[in-house]
Amino acid sequence: QTPLKKTNALIAQMGITFLNAYVPSALCCPSRASILTGKYPHNHHVVNNTLEGNCSSKLWQKIQEPYTFPALLKAMCGYQTFFAGKYLNEYGAEDAGGVGHVPPGWSFWYALEKNSKYYNYTLSVNGKARRHGENYSVDYLTDVLANMSLDFLEYKSNFEPFFMMISTPAPHSPWTPAPQYTKNFQNVSAPRNSNFNIHGKNKHWLIRQAKTPMTNSSIQFLDDAYRKRWQTLLSVDDLIEKLVKKLELNGELDNTYIFYTSDNGFHTGQFSLPIDKRQLYEFDIKVPLLVRGPGIKPNQTNKMLVANIDLGPTILDIAGYDLNKTQMDGMSLLPLLRGDKNVTWRSDFLVEYQGEGYNGSDPTCPGLGPGVTHCFPDCVCEDSYNNTYACVRTLSASWDLQYCEFDDREVFVEVYNLTADPHQINNIAKTIDQEILEKMNYRLMMLQSCSGATCRTPGVFDPGYRFDPRLMFSNHGVRARRFSAQSL
C-alpha cells in the first residue's frame, strides 16, 4: 500500500529509484538550502528554520541566492524557470524583504509566505501578495500548485528550455487532506519496526529522555499523523499525474527529466520519539529520489550513496553548464542516470545539524529545564541546543556504517553498523576498533571543513584514502584528544 501509486508508475517504473538517497541535515530550511546551492550546511550557513539560523535571511539573500542552480540556469543557460510552493520557512518575513523579495533566477515565482499550510495562506506572485482562504475548490494549496504548473506548461515559450520546481508542503503538518481523501487509509498506522516504541539506550541524552513505553495517547497521535500524511500525499500523486499527462500532450515528456524527492525524512515512534525529524538516524536523513528522463532505462534501482547536494550539479550538468565554475559540494548524478560503466563514486558523506533550544524553560514542561524545544505529547522534547552533531555516513562495498559526534559537554559518540543493525538500535562506539574510530574522527574533521572538490575526496574505506595520524595532533589537537578511554 502506498499513497503514491501514480508517482511510482509514472516516475519510478519509467526510470531509476535511488535506494540510498540522503539529506545532510534533516530539517526543512537547511535541506532546501542544500538543494538550491548544492552545498553542505557549513558552506551555505543555513543551520535551522529561523531567521537567526540564516533561513531566508538578508545574509542568505546576499551571499547564497545569486549562486543557486536556478540562478545559473536562467542567467548562464538561457532557461525559463518556474517556482511554485514552499521555498524557505522564513521566506516573506518582514525583516527580510517580505513577499516582495523575488530571489534571482526565477522567471515565474509563486512562493508560499513562511511555513507549510493548506488553506488560509499568502502567496508571493512575482513579488505581489495574493491571499487564499479556505474554499477547497480554489484554495487547497496542492491543487493550486498543480494548476499554476499546468498553466506555465501551457503558456511558456517553446523557444527556450524550461526548469520547474514544484515544492508541495504536503505531507508536512498540519496534514490537512483534500476533502475527498479524508476517509482513505483508515487501517494504516505508523510502521512498527524493531526500533518502534523502545528506549534509545546508549544514545544521546535527548533520545534517552523520551518516555518508554509511549502513552496510548501518544501512539494514537502519531498513528493519526501518519495516516493524515498519507492522505495529503494523494493530492501530490494527482499533481504528478496531471503534470506527466500535460508534458505528454505537449510532446515534451520524452525529452524532460523529472526528479521526485523530499527535504527530510520523519520519525513516528522510533526510540519512543512521537513525531518530528532533525535526528541523525536513517528514518530522518533518508529520502526518496526517483528520476525519469532521456537516456534513463526504465525500472532500475541504484544503490550508490547520493545526497540532495547532488541535485543542483546534476541539473546544471544536464543543461550543459561547466560544474568547475561552481562552488558546489555535490556531484552530478548524470553518469549514474545514464548507466555509465566504471563511475568512481563517493563512499561517504557528511550529516550535520545545529540544535535549537530556548534559554527559558518550555512553559508546558517546566520540569525539563532550559534549552529544550518542540516538546509535545507528554513532554517528550524533539530538539535542544546541544542536539548539535556531525556524522560521517559510509556506504562502500564492505562497510555500511555511521559515525557521529555530538558537540556537547560529554562529547557523546554514536556508531552504528547498519549491515548487522539496520534499525540502529546498538551504539557500538565502545566496542569498535580504536583505529577505525580515529580514522572516522579524522574523516569527520576533513568533511566538516570541506568545500567544493575537497568534499568529494575518498572516504575511509576507499582504496584511495590516505590517513596520516600525525595530522590529527597538529591542527586539530583539541578534537583528537576526545578519544581518551573515558570519553567513549
N, C-alpha and C positions, 0 to 999 in steps of 0.2 A: 504493500500500500504506500502510495506517495501522493502528495498534493501536486506534484509537478509532472504528471503523465505526459502532457503535450510537449513540455520543455525537453523531457527525456527523449521522446520520439523525434522531435524536430532538431535538436542540437546534439545531444549525446550520441544517439544512434546514427546520426548523419556525420559524426565527426569523432572527436577524441575526448576522453574523460581523463583528467589528471587525478590519480589516486592519492598523490601526496602534495597537495597544494596548501600553502600556509600563509598566515599574515605575521609580520614581525611584531605587531602589537595588537592584542585582541580588544580593541576599543575603536568606536566609530571614527572619531576625528583623526587620531594618529594613523589609522589604517587607510582612510580615504586620502590623507595627505601623501602616504606612501604610494598609493595607486597613481595619483596625479603627478608626483615628482619622480617616481622611480627610485626613491631614496629611503634608507633606513631612518627611523625617528631621530637618531642622534645627528643626522645630517639635515633633516628638514625642521627639526626643533619643535614639532607639534607633539607635546607629551601627554595631553589629556583633552577632555571635551570642553575646557574652559578658555575664555579669552586670555587669562593669565597663563594658561598652558599653551598659548600661541595658536589656539583654534580659530582660524579666520581673523586673526588679529591684524592690526595695521602693519606689524613687522612681517608677518606671513605674506600679506599682500604686496609688500615692497620687495622682499628678498626671494621668495619662492614662486609666487604666482606667475611672474613673467616667464619662468623657465619650465612650466609644466608641459607635459607632452602635447596637450591640445593647443597650447600657445605656439609650440613649434610646428605642429601640423598645419595650423592656419597661416602663420607668418612665412614659414620656410617651404611648405609642401603644397600650398595653394588649396587646402581643404576648406569646405564649408562645414562648420561644426555646430552641433546642436546639443544642448544640455537640458534635461528635464528631471526634476525631483530634488531629493535631499543632497545638498552639496557638503557643507561642513556644519557641525552642530551650532556654532555661534554665527553662521552667516546671517547678515541682516541686523546684527547688533548695532545699536545707535553709535556706540563708541568706535565702531569700525566701518563707518560709512553707510550704515543702513542698507535697505534693499536697493538703493540707488547705485551701489557698487556692483558693476558687472566685471568679473575677472577677465584679464586679457586672454584671448584665444577662443572666444565663443561668438559665433555669428548670430546664434539664436539662443536666448537664455531664459529659462523658465524654472527658477530655483525657489525651493521652499525656504521661507524665513524660519531660522532656528531649527529645532529638532522635529522628530517624526510626529506626524499627525495624519489622520484620515479624513477628518472634517474640520471646519472652522479654522482655516489656516490662511496665511497670506503667501502669495507667490510674487517673486520679482519677475515681471515680464519685460525683459530687456531693460531693467532698471526702474520700471514703474510698478507700484504696489497694486496687486489685484486680490481682493478679499473673496474668500469662498465660505459658504455657510454649511448647512448640514442636510441638504437635499440630495438624496442618493444619486438621482439621475444626472445631476450637473456638478456635484461637488466631491464625490468619492475619489480620493486622490489617485489611487492606482489607475482608475478608468480615465481620469482627466489626463494623466501622463500618457496613457495609451493613445488617446485621441489627438493630443498635441504631436505625438510622434508620427502618427499616420498622416496628419496634416503636413508635417515637414516633408515626409516622403512624397506626398502628392505635389507639393508646390516648389520644392527645391530646384536649383539649377541642374540641368543634365550635362553641363559642360565642365563641371568641377567634381572631383571626388568628394565623398562626404564621410563624416565621422559623427556618430551619435552616442551619447552617454545617457542612459535612462536609469535613474537611481531611485527605485521604489523604496520608501521607508518600510513597507511590508517585508518581512514578518516582525518588524520592531514593535515594542509596546507603543501605544495602548492596545494593540492586537484587535482592531475593530474589523471584523469580516464584513464583506458585502452582504446585504440582507438575504440574498438567495442562497448564501453558503453557511448560514448560522446553524443549520441542522446537520452539516456534514461531519464525518469522523467522530460520531458520538461514542464509539467504542475505542477510540485511540487514547493512549496515555503515554507519558514520557517513557523512554526506553529504560528497562530495568537491567542494565549491565552489572557486572560484578562490582563496580565501584559506586553503585547507586545506594544511597542511604547508609553508608558505612562511615566509621570515624576515620578521618585522614591522619592516621598515626605517622610519626616520623616526618611530618610535613611542617611547613612554615606555620607560625602560631595563628595566623589569620584563618588557615584551613582548620586547625585544631579547635578553634573557638566555636565552630558550628555544632549545634546540638544534635546528638545522635542517640537513639533514632529520632528522625524528624516527627513533629506532631502530625496528627491526621489532617489538621487544617493546612499545614504547610504542603503536605503531599497533594491535597486537593487543589490548592492554589497553583502548584507547579504543573499538575496534570491539565488543569483548566487552561493555563497559559500555553502549554504545548499544543493543545487542541486548537485554540484560537489562532495560534501562529500558523498552523497548517491551513486553517480556514482562510486566513488572509492571503496565503500563497496561491489559492485557487484563482484569485483575480490576477496575480502575476502570471500564472500559467496562461490565462486568457490573453493577456497583453502580448506574451511571446508568440502565441498562435497568430494573433492579428498582424503582428509585425512581419512574421515569416510569410504569411499569405500576401501581404502588401508588396514585399520585395519580389515575390514570385510573379505577382500580377504586373509589376513594373519591369519584369525581365532582368532584375538585378540580383536575384538570390544566388546565382552560381558564381558571381564574382564579388561577393560580400563576405567578409569574415564576421562571425557572430561569437562574442565571448559572453559567458554567463558565470558570474561569481558572486561572492558576498564579502562584506568588510570584516566580519569576525564570526567565530562560532558562538556557542551558547551552552551553558550547563543548566540542567534541570534535575537537581537532586544528587549529582555526583559528589561524593565525600560530604554528603548532607548539606551542601550549599543549595538553597532553594532555587533562585534563578538569577543569573547575570552572566558576565563574561569577565574579562580582564585578569584571568589567571593563566598560568604558564602551561596548563595541561592540554593534551590533544583536543579535548572536546571544545576548547575555547580558541585555539590557534589554527585549527584545521578548517578549511573551507572547500566548497565545491568549486571546480573550474572545468567548464565544458566549452569546447571550441569547435565550430564547423567553418568551412570556407574552402576556397580554391586550393587544390593540391593536398587537402586533408582527406585521407581514406576514411570511410565510414566505420563505425562500430569498433573503434580502437580504445585501448586503455594505455596509460603511460605511468610508470612508477617513479620517474625522475622527481627529484626534490625541487619544486618550483614555489615561487612566492609572489605576492602581489606587487613587489618592486619590479617584477619582470614584465608586467603588462605594458607600461609606458615604452620601454625599449622595444618590445615586440611590435607594438602598433607603429612606432616610428620606423622600424626595420621594414615592415610591410609597405610603408609609404615611401621607402627608398631613402630615408634620411641617414646620414653618416653618424652612427652612435658614438664614435670617438669625439664628436663635437659636444656631447652632453656630459653632465657631471653625474650621470645616473649610476646607482649601485647595482641595479639588477642586470639580468642577461636576457637577450632576445630568445623567445621560445620558438622562433620561426624554424630553426633546424629540426626541432622535435616535432613541430606540426607537420613538416614536410616528410618526416621519416628519414632524414639524412642518416647515413651509416657513420659509425665511429665518431660520434659527437663527444667532445670532452665536456663533462658537466660537473656542477658543484656536488660536493658530498656533505656540505653542511651550510647552515645559515644562522643568523642571529635573531633572537627574540628579545625584545627589551620593553620594559614598562616602568613608568614612574607613578607610584601610587598617589591617590588623592585622599585627603583627610582634612577635617576641620580642627582648628585649635580648641574649640569648645567641645563639650560632650554632645552626643546626639540626644535631643530632648526626649525622644521616645524611649531611649535606652540609656538612662544616665549612669547605670551601673558599669557601663563598659569603659568609662574614662574617655579622655580626649583623643583625637587623631583618627577616629574611625568614621566611615560614611557608608551610605547605601545599606542601612540596617533595616531589612524588612523581613516578613514573617518571623515572629518570635525572637526579634533582636539578634538575628544572625547577620553579621556585617560582611559585605562583599568586597570592601576595599578599606585601605588605611594608608596613611602617608608613608609607612615603611614597608608597604607591599610593593617595594621597588626592587626589581630583579633584572638580571640579564641571563640568557641561556644560549648555549650552542645546541642546535638540533641537528644531529648527524644521521645521515642515511646513506650507507655505502654498501658495496657488495657483501661485506661481512658484518657490518655493525648497524644497529638501529637503536640510537642512544640519545638521551637528552641530559645535558649537564647545566645546572642553574646555580647562580649565586645571588643571595639577597644582600642589598645594601642596607644592612641594619646592624644593631649592636652585636648580635650574636653571629653575624656573617654566616647566615644559615646556608647550607648547601643541599641541593636535591639532585639526585642522579637516578635515571631510570633506564633499564634495559628493556626496550619495547618488544624485542623478539620474545623474551620469556614472560614479559609482563605488559601486554598491550594496554591495559587499563590503568597503568601507573600507580599501582597500589603499594609496591615496595620500594622505598627510597634506599638505594644501595650505596649511598655516599660513604658509609662507614666500612664497607666491606670490599669495595672495588680497589683494584690495584693502584697503589700510590702514584706510579709513573703515569698511568692514564689520567688520573686527577690533575697532575702537574701539567701534562700536555694540554688538557682541556682548559685549565685555568689560563694558560698562556694563549691558547687559541681564542678564548673569550676576550682577553685583553686586546688581541690583534683586531678582532671583529668590532669591538666597541669603539675603536679609534679609526676604523677603516673609512675610506671614501673612494667612490668610483672603482677603478680597477683593483685596488687593494682589497675590496670586499669580495673579489672573485678568486682569490688565491687558494691553493689546495688546502683542504681540511686535514685534520689529524690522521684520518685513515686513508688519505690519498697517497699513492706511491710518491708523488712529487713533494710531499710535506717535509719541511726541514725544521727540526726542533733544536734550539740552542738554549739549554737551561740557564746558561750564564746571563742571557738577556733578561731573564725573569728578575734577576737580582740587581741589574744595573739601573734601568729606568723605572722599574715597577716594584722596587723593594717593598713598599708598603703592602701591596696586594699579595705579593708572593708569600709573605710571612703568614698570610691567612692559614696556610696549610700546616700549622703545627698540629700535633696529635689532638690537643684539646678542642680545636675548633671543629673537628669533624664528628 
